[in-house]
Amino acid sequence: MNRLASETSPYLLQHARNPVEWYPWGEEALARARAEDKPILLSIGYSACHWCHVMERESFEDDAIAAQMNRDFVCIKVDREERPDLDEIYMRATAAMNRGQGGWPMTVFLLPDQRPFFAGTYFPPRDAWGRPGFPTVLRHVAGLWRERRDAVLEQAARVRDLLEEEARASAPMPLAADEVLRAALADYRATFDPAFGGFGGAPKFPPSTALTLLLRIARRFSDESALAMARRTLDAMARGGLYDQIGGGFHRYSTDERWLVPHFEKMLYDNALLARTYLEAWQAVGDPLYRRVATEVLDQALREMAEPGGGFASSTDADSEGEEGKFFVWRPSKVRDALEDEELARRLCAWFDVTEEGNWEGASIPNTPRSEEAVARDLGISVGELRAAIADGRAKLRAARERRVHPARDDKVLTAWNAMMIGALAEGARVLGERRWLAAAVRAADFLLTELRRPDGGLHRTWRAGQAHLDAVLEDYAWLADACLDLYEAGAGARFLAEAETLATRMVADFADEKTGSFFTTARGHERLIVRPRDAMDGATAAGNAIAAEALARLSYHLDRPSLREAAVRAVTAWGEWIARAPRAFARSLQVIDLVDAPAGGPVELALVGAPVDERRAALERAVAATWLPQRIIGYLDPRAPAPASPLLAGKTLVDGKAALYVCRGSTCGPPITDPDDVRAALAARD
């Protein structure tokens, strides 16, 4: 009997009609494995995963293969997005047993006590391409269990020891900011692809955290090479097929070095993080491409990912109608049909590189490899005419594409991923003045803080169809605390500063390791797993330990509580030896170091005094937003409302009844500013 029908995860529900007797992770499955002395077949994947769908069609829907699985194993299916703790543990085991290789679908065989002893990723349904088919693997593992139990137990013991070692923080080590940031820069230079941007070869994942760090390094050291690496990568990603040129938003990763051919799923977290990176790049260098991309990414999230209740869906699939990428690719005939204008179609095909021969499997993935000037010259028109054609034609292509069969959508709401998008929307609203983004961010935050809050004040990890469940992990608390600070700094109200403090207090109490100062992935009251993992190195998203440290550091300046800053530093320096050996693997941790060890002695502190509806205050806010200030905190004082608990605002008043900006660092503030034209000079003096 398949036991997935009552789950909320769309990924688990996709498998609810498989002939495999799937269990969700839980005591029922674990107890059966112990009682029947059977190994566990643990399959971990996620809804938008293309190869997860392939393995389901080929193996999990096959009656003969399912019968093998049901006979010899207790089969458990896990959504990696709901259970990042399990995914983290068993991905490390998979990599350890496969020379560093891992991925999804992940297939791990466990002892009844949860210790892994054999693992892989995708297996074909029959022996092929020099790889064993899944039935062969099943027979092999079942045979090991029956006939070589001692070898299985020895392997499980070795893997368990390795997992415990990896979950142990390194010896704490103080870090000199300039030294470790320069070491990270050297690491990036060594692996940078000067031709196409990014780091290393194919496949290429969008390195949002690395790019944000490079922008900060470029600023800190006035280093043009750091800025050039960031810009080359940002430009290439924005112009390639990794970016959805018609609808906006980034796909998951590029299968080639040129950022042309993606796996077509879109993840909420990628788009939240990349929107923020492009916003910072826009502020840093003023390239209108970066502003356009950030705007389109955030608008796409509101259009395609927003849920009726206020949260955001997790992802959209790569496949539609059983074909990967079918929704996103074009042929010239389809462009002509959509536009009903031969000349407009000619211009759009030239701009988006849509050709008869195609650039992928006979079709064309829209990308913009040539400059506007070059395309306009070839078409015999002006750049202005080309831009007008692009604006008109792109909207029509998007409308035509909407009539296609859409990829499936994973509509579960995840706390951490939603918090990332909340932060991006809030910062986008602050920087670009789009108040609708701030309204959407506040709505989503209120949804999380009510619908995903447990009765004891803690958080749930996931929500879908009216049901919140599963205890939140470190990244949920850390990202939501950080997002609440973003909301406060975007002018959403003092209540978000209080929410950030509440979340951070709970986070420290539940997740901090008192011995080292680092943070565990799971809370003290979490179910017992084979190890208690720690999330220290950045992956597709920044490490939970780094975001926890960042939230604490930012709060420490808002609340003038050095103990929080000390906790942030401890969380990072607990991994000092690892950071010294591989600094680029800890890019977000290095951003925390850059904040607390800023050259000028800490972040610039801005206090805005005035009513939210005061146009002079709004003008001062716009002047602040025009300057990139990665090391800053912003507080707001509404003279009509109770003052928030922020020492930054103590003693700050209107000036002759006018809204004012106070620019401070530490306990020293400059004279209040009431004229927006004076803001840039004041910020430069304090920077």
Stockholm file with secondary structure:
# STOCKHOLM 1.0

chainA/1-687         MNRLASETSPYLLQHARNPVEWYPWGEEALARARAEDKPILLSIGYSACHWCHVMERESFEDDAIAAQMNRDFVCIKVDREERPDLDEIYMRATAAMNRGQGGWPMTVFLLPDQRPFFAGTYFPPRDAWGRPGFPTVLRHVAGLWRERRDAVLEQAARVRDLLEEEARASAPMPLAADEVLRAALADYRATFDPAFGGFGGAPKFPPSTALTLLLRIARRFSDESALAMARRTLDAMARGGLYDQIGGGFHRYSTDERWLVPHFEKMLYDNALLARTYLEAWQAVGDPLYRRVATEVLDQALREMAEPGGGFASSTDADSEGEEGKFFVWRPSKVRDALEDEELARRLCAWFDVTEEGNWEGASIPNTPRSEEAVARDLGISVGELRAAIADGRAKLRAARERRVHPARDDKVLTAWNAMMIGALAEGARVLGERRWLAAAVRAADFLLTELRRPDGGLHRTWRAGQAHLDAVLEDYAWLADACLDLYEAGAGARFLAEAETLATRMVADFADEKTGSFFTTARGHERLIVRPRDAMDGATAAGNAIAAEALARLSYHLDRPSLREAAVRAVTAWGEWIARAPRAFARSLQVIDLVDAPAGGPVELALVGAPVDERRAALERAVAATWLPQRIIGYLDPRAPAPASPLLAGKTLVDGKAALYVCRGSTCGPPITDPDDVRAALAARD
#=GR chainA/1-687 SS CCCCTTCCCHHHHHTTTSSSCCEESSHHHHHHHHHHTCCEEEEEECTTCHHHHHHIIIIITCHHHHHHHHHHCEEEEEETTTCHHHHHHHHHHHHHHTTTCCCSSEEEEECTTSCEEEEESCCCSSSBTTBCCHHHHHHHHHHHHHHCHHHHHHHHHHHHHHHHHHTSCCCCCCCCHHHHHHHHHHHHHHHBCTTTCSBSSSSBCCCHHHHHHHHHHHHHHTCHHHHHHHHHHHHHHHHSTTBCTTTCCBCSEESSTTSCSEECCEEHHHHHHHHHHHHHHHHHHCCHHHHHHHHHHHHHIIIIIBCTTSCBCCEECSEETTEETTTTCBCHHHHHHHHCCHHHHHHHHHHHTCCSSCSBTTBBCCCCCSCHHHHHHHHTSCHHHHHHHHHHHHHHHHHHHTTSCCCCEECCEEHHHHHHHHHHHHHHHHHHCCHHHHHHHHHHHHHHHHHTBCTTSCBEEEEETTEEEEECCHHHHHHHHHHHHHHHHTTSCTHHHHHHHHHHHHHHHHHBCTTTSCBBSSCTTSCCCSSCCBCCSCSSSCCHHHHHHHHHHHHHHHHTCHHHHHHHHHHHHTTHHHHHHCGGGGHHHHHHHHHHTCTTSSCEEEEEESCTTCHHHHHHHHHHHTSCCSSEEEEEECTTSCCCSCGGGTTCCCBTTBCEEEEEETTEECCCBCCGGGHHHHHHHHC
#=GC SS_cons         CCCCTTCCCHHHHHTTTSSSCCEESSHHHHHHHHHHTCCEEEEEECTTCHHHHHHIIIIITCHHHHHHHHHHCEEEEEETTTCHHHHHHHHHHHHHHTTTCCCSSEEEEECTTSCEEEEESCCCSSSBTTBCCHHHHHHHHHHHHHHCHHHHHHHHHHHHHHHHHHTSCCCCCCCCHHHHHHHHHHHHHHHBCTTTCSBSSSSBCCCHHHHHHHHHHHHHHTCHHHHHHHHHHHHHHHHSTTBCTTTCCBCSEESSTTSCSEECCEEHHHHHHHHHHHHHHHHHHCCHHHHHHHHHHHHHIIIIIBCTTSCBCCEECSEETTEETTTTCBCHHHHHHHHCCHHHHHHHHHHHTCCSSCSBTTBBCCCCCSCHHHHHHHHTSCHHHHHHHHHHHHHHHHHHHTTSCCCCEECCEEHHHHHHHHHHHHHHHHHHCCHHHHHHHHHHHHHHHHHTBCTTSCBEEEEETTEEEEECCHHHHHHHHHHHHHHHHTTSCTHHHHHHHHHHHHHHHHHBCTTTSCBBSSCTTSCCCSSCCBCCSCSSSCCHHHHHHHHHHHHHHHHTCHHHHHHHHHHHHTTHHHHHHCGGGGHHHHHHHHHHTCTTSSCEEEEEESCTTCHHHHHHHHHHHTSCCSSEEEEEECTTSCCCSCGGGTTCCCBTTBCEEEEEETTEECCCBCCGGGHHHHHHHHC
//
